[in-house]
Amino acid sequence: MDPFYLAFEDRYRGTRELIALRLEVYLPFVQPFKALYETPEILDLGCGRGEWLELMQKNGFLAKGVDLDEGMLLACRELNLNVCQADALDYLRKLEADSLTVVSAFHVVEHIPFETLRQLVGEAYRVLKPGGLLILETPNSENLVVGTSSFYLDPTHQKPLPAKLLTFVVEYAEFERVKTLYLQEHLDLATAQKTSLFDVLAGVSPDYSIVAQKKDDPEVMELFDRAFKHEYGISLDYLANAYDRQVDATITQLETKIRKLAAFAEAQAQKAEVEAQKAEAQAQQAAATLQTIYASRSWLITSPLGWVRAHLGKTRLMLKNGVAQAYLSAVAPVLQPYRPLMHKLSIWLLRHFPEIHYRLRSQARRKLSFSNISSGKISTSIVSPSQRVADVLSDPAFLTLERPVNLSVNATSISTIQEDFLEPLVELNQMRQSATSICFVVFIDKEDPVALESTIQSVLRQTDPSWEILLFACEGLEKLAEEWLDIDWRVRRYPDLIHTGETWQLVVAAGLATTDFIGLLSQGDVADDDVVKLISKKVRDVPDAEVIYTDEWRLLENGTLGLPFYKPDWSPEHQFSVNYVGRFTAIRKKLLLDIVLPEKIANSAAEYSLILEATRRAKNVVHIDDALYIRHVPEDIAIGGYFSATALADARKVLERYVHMENPDALVIADTEKGALQVTWPVPQDSQVTLLILTGMYKRNIEGRGEVILATNFVDSIIKKTSFKDYKIIIVDDGFVPDDLQALLLANGHESYTYKNDGPFSFANKANFATSLVPGGLVILLNDDLEIISPDWIQALAGQAARKNIGAVGAKLLFADGLIQHAGIVIGFHGTAGHIFHRTEPNGQEYGGFASIERNYSAVTGAVLAYRKEVFDEVGGFDERFKTDYNDIDFCLRCIEAGYRIVYTPASTLYHFHNSSFKRNHDNEIERVLFLERWGHVVARDPLFSKHFQKQSQDLPLLIW
């Protein structure tokens, strides 16, 4: 057969691993058959590449597949799967009645005529045993993108099958019960706080399946109740109702605010009228006085004339400014956040309060004056005639000018008051229809017009027009900037260069830009065509985002592209080590207005300072997981945001000032070899550190040491090599402690406790028992098959664990041969979770140097795990349903769920003679299914591990090219 379809399937369906992971949703439906039959038999119609057959074989089922495509069958046979070439319906007709437990067809029914489908369902009912299941999975046309576009991407599709139709077909064939499963939806939608219109259109589960069961005895049917009662995925009704409720709630809140606003505005207007009446009375009294003055020649009478005139002028000015300020401060800030409903609300206000609305608009139109602006500093919400455009743009009170077209004081009312300088700003913002806008700050510091052209052209190519460029040129390079000013009306130049570093100019640009966000674009660097569009999409998804960063490519000195740098989501400890955030970073304007950078430091250290300060202030730091920036980087600087030799000392001072805000006793060390920083956090003097060593007193032959009792070897290395002294060891044994170990413990003030357990081994239960022995303070949970390498290992772990935002801390563990055993755990690796950089050299040459610096992971191993006792109690310790697998990972993820971070530190390095303490086979299937049910959303996308790495790699995370 033409290999076209197999290639088409490989491209658009997804990897085998991804499909297998998705198919695990059916395991709760089929697992009960293992209690009913010795070898349950499954037939998969249209088996394709065999992902379902392979999953069923692993779970103890006798699985067979049929397909017409020889290419697909060849792929299955290479995996030793039982398949044959046949027509699905013909094959079913030849089978005996009541012979199978499951008949499945994944993405088959949309390929066949409707009458053939009806016959296939009828034959499936005949061949299924009582209680047997029919599974039919197909694209979900309720998802409007699927129903109108992606369904027709496959030329062999017939037509979409609505879920109600497929359900009726199955019910008509006399199946006892039918369950609809909605599948493959975006996992965040079910728990999202807000539902957008785009979510309603494209967020519905893109696939669905019908699981139908043939009638059997009630006690048999009851075994499947749990799977049938569970709800799966997201329907169109669910998203549409969520969106309607959100809109209704917004309108209700807004109407309440409008009523309050109207009452307040009415009170302000009445107050203004009272002031006007007083002023009128004063004016009449002054007029009478003037009549007397004009009739008199006495200087005693005429001398007060100047005072009276001045008084009258001040009174009128106060009245005018008072009314205008009342309108601006009361109306505009309240309405401004609700731009999409502005038109509707204006009509509502006119209808219910026409007099107030007319009075306030007319007063604002007459009293606001922006003309003849020259210089000065804004200190109130009213712009005086002496203020410059730059002062308006740099004043937080006038951030609303970024969208003048959407204010109740609209573009028409502004442009009719003789403010010629504001017209370009109004025009600029009327062109913007996106969720946000970006100002690219380009610092021209070298005579290189070619490099400048490539940089500016990358902005001109943006697919979203919501941008502007601010050019800053060093002395003698002004002509390079001037050549671009007539190319596009969004390109502007600031003539006065205040600093000679681009990071400082970025802060200056905050007072000049008309956009929501601002970011650096260095001369010669290039932004992706879609960077503005993708940032706007991210802001639409995360409205309170204030710092947004992307991945980046490295452009080497020889003009070739180096490795891309794929970054984790926001990782504070990683940023402490290096400036991994890097480029492109967009910072919200209102955040930049208040930032002051240190003087006389290297520019890259200043940029590091800016990122630290901006992320400290930001409500939300957001990452776009795509390389959208090409950056010139010297070849001798490692990938990952490392510092050059000239900038490292300045960067250390910057970080030291920053961490001292958290703890004045923290020490920052500069690693000149790597170009990275490390923070040593102090261990609180009033907090005891308890080392809990779980042991079964196993023996092991270790090269160079002979046969040793692991626990004895480990305790001996702790006592001899550890530099930190304020700790206590508690050995948690299974009932036996050798005499020499007992003597070693007693001689050094340590102790042992016996853990009694008559059932199967449970690491989680033993760890919970051990931690219950500790009244409080800092705990380091330890396997016994370890040996100390770095003397300050306790300081590194306990110092981090003592910090209030840290939930758990893990160490760098090496095999006896010196290769890495543990340098952090990635969720989604190997289908569930796995160790990154497993069995690689610990030489700092791994991708991004991730194993050689302190950074955040979603989990670290329980072999060496530091935590505060209060955190352990808060999250409920280890879940004892995970007896042997995933208990440490689940604990870390629950710490993150509770608001804490997980830290990996290579400053704590130990040998780990892996799996000496407890021999087991990975993975416990029951625990694996439980883990996927609980943490499937993290398995799908670990926020601290880029989507661009292959999750099935056994060693280094290989880049997908």
Buried (B, 14 or more C-beta within 10 A) or exposed (E): EEEEBBEBBEEEBBEBBBBBBBBBBBBBBBBBBBEEBEEBBBBBBBBBBBBBBBBBBEBBBBBBBBBEBEBBBEBBEEBEBBBEEBEBBEBBEEBEEEEBBBBBBBBBBBBBEEEBBEBBBBBBBBBBBEBBBBBBBBBBBBBBBBBEEEBEEBEEBEEBBBBEEBBEBBBEBEBEBBBBBBBBBBBEBBEBEEBBEEBBBBBBBBBBBBBBBBBBEEEBBEBBEEBBEEEBBBBBEBBBEBBEEBBEEBBEEBEEBBEEBBEBBBEBBEEBEEBBEEBEEBEEEBEEBEEEBEEEEEEEBEEEEEEBEEEBEEBBEEBBBBBBBBBBBBBBBBBBEBEEBBEEBBEBBEEEBEEBBEBBBEBBBEBBBBEEBEEEEBEEBBBBEEBBBBBBBBBEBBBBBBBBBBBBBBBEBBBEBEBEEBEBBBEBBEEBEBBBBBBBBBBBBEEBBEBBBBBBEBBBEBEBBBBBBBBBBBEEBBEBBEEBEEEBEBBBBBEEBEBEBBBBBBBBBBBBBBBBBBBBBBBBBBBBBBBBBBBBBBBBBBEEBBBBBBBBBBBEEEEEEBEBBBBBBBBBBBBBBBBBBBBBBBBBBBBBBEBEBEEEBBBBBBBBBBBBBBBEBBEBBBBBBBBBBBBBBEEEBBBBBBBBEEBBBBBBBBBBBBBEEEBEEBBBEBBEEBBBBBBBBBBBEEBBBBBBBBBBBBEBEBEEEEEBBBBBBBBBBBBEBBEBEEBBBBBBBBEEBEEEBBEBBEEEEBEBBEBEEEEEBBBBBBBBBBBEBBEEBBBBBBBBBBBBBBEBBBBBBBBBBBBEEBBBBBBBBBBBEEBBBBBBBBBBBBBBBBBBBBEBEBEBEBBBBBBBBBBBBBBBBBBBBBBBBEBBEBBEBBBBBBBBBBBBBBBBBBBBEEEBBBBBBBBBBBBBBBEBBBEEEEBBEEBBBBBBEBBBEBBBBBBBBBEBBBBBBEBBBEBEE
